[in-house]
């Protein structure tokens, strides 16, 4: 990973765009070799959690549970979400993934992410809030419904306004493989009301009457690109109908000295 440099900071135009729209995209931040390293690391995570040929897969040692009919396993403080469907074996999300794979723990400290985040938190010293890996497997990768992050976190953090995210794309992201999408400017409304349709997690999905879906922006960009986005912006993704995966890691930063979401440990950046 490259060393720290203020040269990675957001420009005045990027900061204005982030303030106005709730997100900003930088293309080709990481090169092809680095993306290969990230993709290999994602495969190691999946093998470590799923391999059951000799009974050593971590997820097989812990009880599973269902939310809204979908399977989850908590491997100590790491939550493993499986793809939707009764027989699904592929992983959907692992959080916090940096506690499973060292490559992803190192990525948290990369100046290309940290320097812009110091401006967005804002804080001269950063800590980690959470880091998750989205697999979005080809053909079976399910979509994420419209939601905000802040309502997930508001009971665990007193500073949800200081929890900006960055998504690092390991693969090319297109409409056909379920690219990330946002509702332009929706962050300005703060926490919006959730759904009330009877699902167990209904309240964590933003009520469709609370935002204008016509304002959505599809973030199609090449592997190695990053998207910085506000914790209040309404966002989601489509299903992966293509033959190509769309893996990505989302890292959420906060001021240093505060506990992480899942483990409660303090993980300061660059220390």
TISE-709856 format. One line per 3 residues: number of its first residue (from 1); for each residue x, y, z of N, C-alpha, C. Coordinates in steps of 0.02 Angstrom, whole numbers, plus 50000, padded with zeros to 5 digits. Atoms other than C-alpha are relative to their C-alpha. Layout:
BEGIN
NUM> X,Y,Z,X,Y,Z,X,Y,Z ~ ...
This chain:
BEGIN
1> 50041,49941,50000,50000,50000,50000,50044,50063,50000 ~ 49961,49939,50006,50060,50175,49963,50002,50037,50066 ~ 49991,49963,49939,50123,50289,50100,49954,50061,50004
4> 50044,49942,49988,50033,50438,50175,50024,50061,49962 ~ 49984,49937,50035,50026,50599,50076,49938,50042,49995 ~ 50057,49954,50005,49913,50751,50082,49977,50007,49928
7> 50019,49996,50070,49912,50739,49893,49938,49960,49985 ~ 50060,50041,50011,49773,50611,49910,49937,50034,50025 ~ 50059,49966,49975,49657,50736,49992,49951,50021,49945
10> 50051,49979,50047,49495,50786,49909,50011,50073,49980 ~ 49994,49932,50024,49499,50942,49802,49940,50041,50024 ~ 50056,49957,49981,49388,51091,49837,49937,49983,49960
13> 50057,50019,50042,49276,51038,49691,49969,49934,50024 ~ 50026,50063,49975,49261,50861,49759,49963,50009,50067 ~ 50034,49987,49936,49216,50926,49932,49933,50033,49989
16> 50064,49968,50016,49082,51038,49858,49951,49949,49974 ~ 50044,50051,50028,49012,50891,49761,49974,49953,50054 ~ 50020,50044,49945,49011,50781,49916,49947,50034,50043
19> 50048,49963,49959,48920,50916,50014,49932,50005,49965 ~ 50062,49990,50038,48792,50943,49877,49964,49934,49985 ~ 50031,50062,50025,48762,50766,49816,50002,49942,50051
22> 49995,50053,49949,48815,50658,49965,50048,49945,49982 ~ 49951,50051,50021,48947,50559,49870,50049,50031,49951 ~ 49952,49980,50052,49100,50577,49762,50038,49937,49978
25> 49968,50060,50029,49183,50449,49646,50070,50019,49976 ~ 49933,49995,50029,49368,50430,49608,50015,49935,49963 ~ 49987,50059,50040,49412,50311,49468,50074,49981,50001
28> 49933,50028,50008,49565,50198,49456,50048,50022,50055 ~ 49958,49983,49942,49632,50237,49630,50050,49944,50013 ~ 49957,50059,49991,49702,50060,49644,50011,49967,49932
31> 49982,50028,50065,49792,49975,49500,49980,49927,49994 ~ 50021,50068,50015,49762,49806,49420,50031,49948,50046 ~ 49967,50047,49955,49890,49715,49527,49968,50002,50070
34> 50031,49993,49934,49814,49784,49687,49930,49969,50001 ~ 50067,50030,50003,49640,49731,49631,50005,49923,49999 ~ 49989,50073,49998,49708,49555,49599,50012,49977,50072
37> 49986,50016,49930,49774,49554,49778,49935,50000,50041 ~ 50063,49996,49963,49603,49608,49844,49953,49942,49982 ~ 50044,50055,50020,49510,49478,49742,50024,49934,50029
40> 49973,50061,49970,49627,49340,49803,49985,49998,50075 ~ 50016,49997,49929,49600,49398,49981,49927,49985,50013 ~ 50072,50016,49993,49411,49391,49956,49988,49925,49994
43> 50006,50073,50007,49429,49211,49898,50023,49964,50063 ~ 49976,50031,49938,49530,49169,50054,49948,50006,50056 ~ 50053,49990,49950,49393,49243,50163,49945,49948,49991
46> 50054,50047,50013,49263,49135,50079,50021,49929,50016 ~ 49976,50067,49985,49369,48978,50091,50004,49988,50076 ~ 49991,50006,49928,49406,49009,50274,49933,49990,50035
49> 50066,50001,49967,49223,49033,50318,49956,49943,49976 ~ 50047,50048,50030,49143,48905,50203,50027,49929,49994 ~ 49973,50066,50015,49262,48760,50176,49978,49949,50051
52> 50024,50051,49954,49180,48607,50251,50018,49930,49976 ~ 49980,50066,50025,49267,48467,50156,50031,49957,50055 ~ 49971,50037,49944,49359,48420,50316,49971,50022,50067
55> 50033,49978,49939,49240,48499,50441,50032,50059,50035 ~ 49963,49946,49968,49352,48648,50472,49972,50070,49983 ~ 50028,49935,50017,49246,48786,50396,49974,50035,50062
58> 50019,49965,49939,49222,48919,50529,49925,50005,50009 ~ 50072,49989,49994,49039,48948,50489,49963,49937,50022 ~ 50034,50062,49980,48999,48764,50523,50005,49988,50075
61> 49990,50010,49928,49055,48780,50704,49953,50042,50043 ~ 50042,49954,49963,48929,48912,50752,49927,49993,49977 ~ 50070,50007,50020,48738,48908,50754,49978,50055,49952
64> 50025,49949,50046,48649,48995,50612,49931,50023,50023 ~ 50066,49972,49985,48491,49100,50621,49974,50034,49938 ~ 50031,49970,50058,48369,49178,50500,49968,50067,50018
67> 50035,49936,49997,48310,49356,50477,49967,50011,49933 ~ 50039,49992,50062,48173,49384,50349,50013,49943,49952 ~ 49992,50059,50040,48204,49207,50289,50070,49990,49972
70> 49932,50005,50025,48389,49235,50255,50048,49978,50055 ~ 49955,50033,49952,48532,49141,50339,50058,50045,50020 ~ 49943,49964,49971,48661,49221,50453,50036,49953,50048
73> 49960,50034,49950,48802,49152,50560,50046,50051,50032 ~ 49953,49957,49965,48897,49247,50693,50059,49958,50022 ~ 49938,50034,49982,49076,49184,50703,50036,50046,50050
76> 49981,49953,49947,49116,49266,50870,49969,50067,49983 ~ 50029,49934,50013,49096,49452,50829,49993,50013,49925 ~ 50003,49990,50073,49104,49428,50639,49934,49971,49974
79> 50064,50022,50028,48934,49420,50554,50008,49979,49928 ~ 49997,50029,50067,48922,49309,50400,49929,49996,49973 ~ 50065,50004,50033,48773,49336,50286,50007,49955,49938
82> 50001,50042,50059,48732,49203,50157,49953,50030,49948 ~ 50043,49977,50054,48654,49236,49989,49928,49977,50013 ~ 50070,50016,49992,48465,49232,49980,49983,49934,49966
85> 50021,50064,50029,48377,49068,49944,50010,49943,50049 ~ 49999,50055,49953,48343,48908,50038,50065,49959,49998 ~ 49940,50043,50008,48496,48816,49969,50063,50041,49988
88> 49942,49958,50017,48615,48963,49952,50060,49982,50043 ~ 49938,50015,49965,48794,48921,49997,50051,50056,49993 ~ 49953,49946,50010,48882,49076,49932,49992,50053,50054
91> 50003,49946,49953,48925,49217,50048,49975,50064,49967 ~ 50025,49935,50022,48840,49385,50032,50041,50057,50030 ~ 49964,49948,49965,48924,49493,50164,50038,49970,50059
94> 49963,50017,49939,49060,49472,50297,50019,50066,50033 ~ 49987,49938,49963,49076,49606,50432,50016,49985,50073 ~ 49947,49960,50032,49201,49656,50500,50052,49954,49967
97> 49957,50045,50039,49307,49576,50365,50074,50010,50015 ~ 49929,49987,49984,49470,49656,50422,50025,49955,50057 ~ 49980,50046,49947,49470,49538,50572,50005,49928,49976
100> 49994,50066,50030,49466,49389,50453,50060,49996,49954 ~ 49948,50000,50053,49594,49441,50321,50047,50060,50008 ~ 49952,49946,49989,49755,49543,50351,50005,50050,49943
103> 49996,49953,50057,49756,49618,50175,49948,50055,50008 ~ 50053,49950,49993,49593,49706,50214,50012,50044,50061 ~ 49982,49958,49943,49655,49765,50383,50052,50052,49979
106> 49950,49952,50025,49804,49845,50294,49968,50053,49956 ~ 50033,49953,50045,49688,49926,50167,49970,50059,50039 ~ 50030,49948,49959,49605,50025,50307,50047,50058,50011
109> 49950,49949,49986,49768,50120,50334,50026,50035,49937 ~ 49974,49973,50062,49797,50163,50151,49985,50075,49994 ~ 50007,49927,50002,49826,50350,50128,49950,50023,49947
112> 50047,49981,50052,49720,50353,49970,49928,50000,50025 ~ 50065,50000,49967,49571,50318,50082,50000,50046,50061 ~ 49998,49964,49936,49626,50397,50246,50004,50076,49992
115> 49993,49928,50007,49678,50568,50182,49933,50033,49981 ~ 50067,49971,50012,49507,50605,50103,49954,49993,50060 ~ 50045,50010,49943,49421,50532,50256,50014,50048,50057
118> 49985,49950,49949,49511,50652,50371,49960,50064,49988 ~ 50039,49941,50018,49418,50789,50277,49926,49988,50009 ~ 50071,50014,49999,49250,50701,50280,49974,49984,50070
121> 50025,50018,49933,49242,50641,50461,49973,50061,50038 ~ 49929,49988,50012,49320,50772,50492,50039,49991,50064 ~ 49956,50009,49943,49465,50730,50606,50071,49988,49974
124> 49931,50011,50019,49654,50734,50597,50023,49929,50017 ~ 49984,50068,49980,49658,50563,50680,49938,49957,49993 ~ 50057,50043,50017,49546,50422,50621,50001,49934,50039
127> 50009,50068,49976,49478,50261,50692,49953,49964,49953 ~ 50047,50041,50039,49381,50119,50613,49934,49992,50037 ~ 50066,50017,49973,49195,50099,50640,49982,49929,49980
130> 50012,50069,50023,49167,49945,50532,50026,49993,49929 ~ 49976,50014,50068,49225,49862,50371,49966,49935,49977 ~ 50035,50060,50024,49123,49740,50268,50017,49985,49928
133> 49986,50024,50068,49152,49637,50112,49935,49977,49969 ~ 50058,50022,50039,49011,49621,49985,50025,49957,49943 ~ 49976,50047,50051,49033,49471,49870,49964,50009,49933
136> 50039,49990,50061,48893,49498,49742,50021,49950,49945 ~ 49980,50053,50047,48925,49331,49656,49960,50004,49935 ~ 50033,50000,50065,48884,49312,49472,49937,49957,50002
139> 50065,50034,50009,48705,49259,49433,49959,49995,50064 ~ 50038,50010,49938,48657,49239,49617,50005,50059,50048 ~ 49991,49943,49955,48713,49404,49695,49937,50041,50006
142> 50062,49965,49989,48558,49480,49772,50012,50075,50007 ~ 49996,49928,49993,48521,49665,49777,49993,50022,50072 ~ 50012,49969,49935,48518,49780,49927,49946,50053,49991
145> 50054,49951,50005,48357,49876,49953,50021,50069,50023 ~ 49984,49931,49983,48355,50064,49976,50003,50007,50077 ~ 49991,49992,49928,48422,50108,50149,50051,50055,50013
148> 49947,49956,49975,48527,50229,50249,50040,49960,50051 ~ 49959,50034,49950,48671,50174,50359,49986,50026,50071 ~ 50007,49969,49934,48637,50295,50502,49948,49964,50045
151> 50048,50033,49956,48478,50206,50565,50025,49933,50028 ~ 49970,50061,49974,48579,50044,50584,50043,50014,50061 ~ 49947,49985,49953,48706,50131,50692,49981,50047,50057
154> 50017,49945,49956,48611,50263,50789,49996,49978,50073 ~ 50004,50025,49932,48590,50152,50942,50068,49979,50027 ~ 49933,50022,49980,48775,50107,50946,50052,50056,49998
157> 49953,49945,50006,48855,50275,50909,49964,50066,50014 ~ 50027,49933,49986,48826,50451,50974,50022,50051,49948 ~ 49975,49953,50051,48910,50525,50821,49991,49971,49929
160> 50012,50030,50066,48827,50447,50668,50015,50048,49943 ~ 49982,49952,50053,48858,50608,50571,50074,49997,49981 ~ 49928,50003,50010,49044,50570,50585,50021,49929,49980
163> 49985,50069,50022,49038,50396,50505,49994,49994,49924 ~ 50003,50005,50072,49069,50422,50319,50029,49933,49976 ~ 49980,50064,50030,49097,50271,50206,50043,50010,49938
166> 49968,50004,50065,49212,50226,50063,49994,49929,49975 ~ 50006,50065,50033,49177,50082,49944,50058,49993,49950 ~ 49944,50016,50045,49328,50005,49856,49977,49945,49953
169> 50023,50047,50050,49282,49916,49694,50056,49952,49981 ~ 49950,50049,50021,49379,49754,49666,49990,49977,49928 ~ 50018,50019,50068,49290,49720,49500,49968,50059,49965
172> 50039,49950,50036,49216,49826,49363,49928,49998,50024 ~ 50069,49995,49977,49046,49887,49420,49956,50027,49944 ~ 50046,49981,50054,48905,49895,49292,49928,49989,50023
175> 50071,50010,49985,48717,49900,49292,49983,49925,50000 ~ 50017,50071,50007,48712,49717,49239,50025,49957,50058 ~ 49977,50041,49944,48815,49655,49386,49984,50032,50068
178> 50028,49975,49937,48720,49754,49517,50040,50056,50032 ~ 49958,49947,49974,48820,49914,49536,49966,50038,50057 ~ 50022,49956,49946,48805,50029,49685,49960,50057,49972
181> 50041,49944,50022,48672,50163,49671,49979,50043,50059 ~ 50017,49954,49947,48626,50316,49773,49942,50045,49978 ~ 50051,49948,50013,48483,50442,49787,50034,50067,50011
184> 49963,49937,50000,48567,50606,49743,49969,50050,50049 ~ 50021,49947,49954,48556,50734,49884,49958,49978,50059 ~ 50046,50024,49947,48454,50623,50001,50031,50006,50070
187> 49967,49994,49934,48583,50643,50141,49979,50063,50037 ~ 50017,49937,49969,48521,50819,50173,49940,49995,50046 ~ 50061,50008,49960,48360,50754,50252,50012,49966,50067
190> 49987,50035,49937,48447,50663,50395,49970,49931,50001 ~ 50030,50067,49995,48373,50501,50461,49928,50001,49977 ~ 50067,50004,50029,48218,50456,50360,49961,49942,50031
193> 50040,50055,49971,48073,50344,50416,50012,49934,49964 ~ 49992,50066,50028,48090,50158,50389,49934,49970,49976 ~ 50059,50035,50023,47969,50035,50311,49963,49968,50059
196> 50041,50031,49948,47828,49956,50411,49958,49943,49971 ~ 50036,50051,50037,47783,49806,50304,50002,49931,50033 ~ 50002,50064,49963,47805,49670,50436,50064,49960,49998
199> 49936,50035,50000,47980,49612,50391,50037,50012,50066 ~ 49961,49991,49938,48097,49586,50539,50046,50060,49996 ~ 49953,49944,50009,48218,49714,50468,49968,50059,49963
202> 50034,49950,50041,48086,49825,50389,50021,50071,50018 ~ 49984,49933,49978,48133,49977,50493,50067,50025,49976 ~ 49935,49980,50024,48308,49977,50422,50000,50017,49926
205> 50007,49981,50070,48246,50000,50244,49960,50065,49996 ~ 50031,49934,50003,48199,50177,50197,49931,49996,49967 ~ 50068,50001,50026,48014,50204,50169,49998,50033,49931
208> 49998,49973,50069,47983,50232,49981,49968,50069,49994 ~ 50031,49934,50003,47875,50386,50018,50047,50055,50024 ~ 49956,49951,49969,48024,50471,50101,50054,50027,49953
211> 49949,49977,50047,48132,50495,49946,49975,49991,49929 ~ 50019,50002,50070,48122,50516,49758,50046,49951,49963 ~ 49959,50050,50033,48183,50359,49670,50024,50023,49931
214> 49978,49974,50065,48196,50457,49507,50066,50037,50006 ~ 49936,49965,49990,48347,50545,49584,50058,49951,50007 ~ 49946,50048,49990,48448,50384,49587,50055,50010,49947
217> 49941,49998,50043,48624,50382,49514,50033,49932,50003 ~ 49966,50064,50003,48702,50218,49457,50075,50013,49995 ~ 49928,49989,49998,48887,50212,49499,50035,49944,49961
220> 49965,50048,50042,48964,50119,49352,50072,50025,49993 ~ 49930,49978,50000,49154,50124,49364,50046,49939,49998 ~ 49954,50056,50006,49308,50016,49333,50027,49976,50068
223> 49967,50027,49941,49393,49903,49460,50055,50048,50023 ~ 49951,49954,49972,49505,50003,49577,49973,50068,50015 ~ 50032,49936,49984,49384,50148,49589,49973,50000,50071
226> 50028,49994,49933,49318,50213,49755,49943,50050,50000 ~ 50057,49954,49992,49157,50297,49809,49997,50020,50074 ~ 50010,49974,49933,49152,50407,49963,49927,50020,50006
229> 50071,49982,49994,48974,50425,50029,49979,50012,50072 ~ 50024,49976,49936,48882,50506,50173,49959,49946,50036 ~ 50038,50051,49964,48807,50397,50312,49924,50008,49996
232> 50073,49989,50005,48636,50476,50282,49973,49991,49929 ~ 50026,50004,50068,48626,50453,50094,49962,49934,49991 ~ 50038,50061,50016,48494,50329,50034,50037,49965,49943
235> 49962,50037,50050,48582,50193,49936,49979,49927,49999 ~ 50016,50070,50008,48568,50014,49876,50038,49972,49940 ~ 49969,50028,50060,48615,49901,49731,49951,49951,49968
238> 50042,50047,50036,48537,49789,49600,50026,49929,50006 ~ 49978,50070,50002,48548,49601,49576,50055,49993,49948 ~ 49948,50014,50049,48696,49529,49484,49973,49949,49950
241> 50028,50044,50052,48620,49460,49324,50053,49980,49950 ~ 49947,50012,50048,48788,49446,49237,50040,49937,50019 ~ 49955,50056,49986,48920,49310,49229,50063,50021,50036
244> 49940,49973,49967,49046,49420,49321,49983,50022,50071 ~ 50012,49978,49931,49061,49451,49509,50010,50075,50006 ~ 49991,49929,49986,49054,49625,49583,50018,50008,50074
247> 49977,49998,49930,49157,49617,49743,50022,50070,50018 ~ 49981,49933,49976,49185,49772,49848,50005,49999,50076 ~ 49994,49992,49928,49238,49822,50022,49978,50070,50019
250> 50023,49936,49975,49152,49961,50118,50031,50011,50069 ~ 49967,49982,49937,49253,50044,50256,49967,50063,50028 ~ 50031,49942,49967,49172,50163,50381,50048,50025,50053
253> 49952,49969,49953,49286,50281,50476,49963,50042,50051 ~ 50025,49957,49947,49260,50384,50633,50060,50035,50032 ~ 49943,49972,49964,49366,50495,50746,50036,49946,50040
256> 49962,50050,49963,49504,50400,50835,49977,49996,50073 ~ 50014,50008,49928,49482,50331,51010,49933,49970,50017 ~ 50066,50030,49988,49306,50260,50988,50000,49926,49981
259> 50004,50072,50011,49258,50077,50991,49971,49985,49931 ~ 50030,50024,50062,49219,49981,50832,49931,49972,50013 ~ 50070,50020,49994,49041,49925,50797,49992,49930,50029
262> 50014,50070,49983,49054,49736,50815,50038,49974,50060 ~ 49959,50029,49947,49198,49692,50930,50005,50044,50061 ~ 49991,49954,49944,49202,49847,51039,50072,50019,50011
265> 49929,49982,49995,49390,49857,51015,50011,50068,49968 ~ 49980,49938,50031,49474,50021,50972,50052,49984,49947 ~ 49954,50013,50055,49558,50011,50802,50016,50067,49967
268> 49980,49936,50029,49644,50177,50767,50038,49989,49935 ~ 49971,50005,50066,49709,50210,50592,50073,50024,50001 ~ 49930,49980,50006,49896,50214,50557,50039,49995,50064
271> 49964,50008,49936,49947,50160,50731,50014,49927,50013
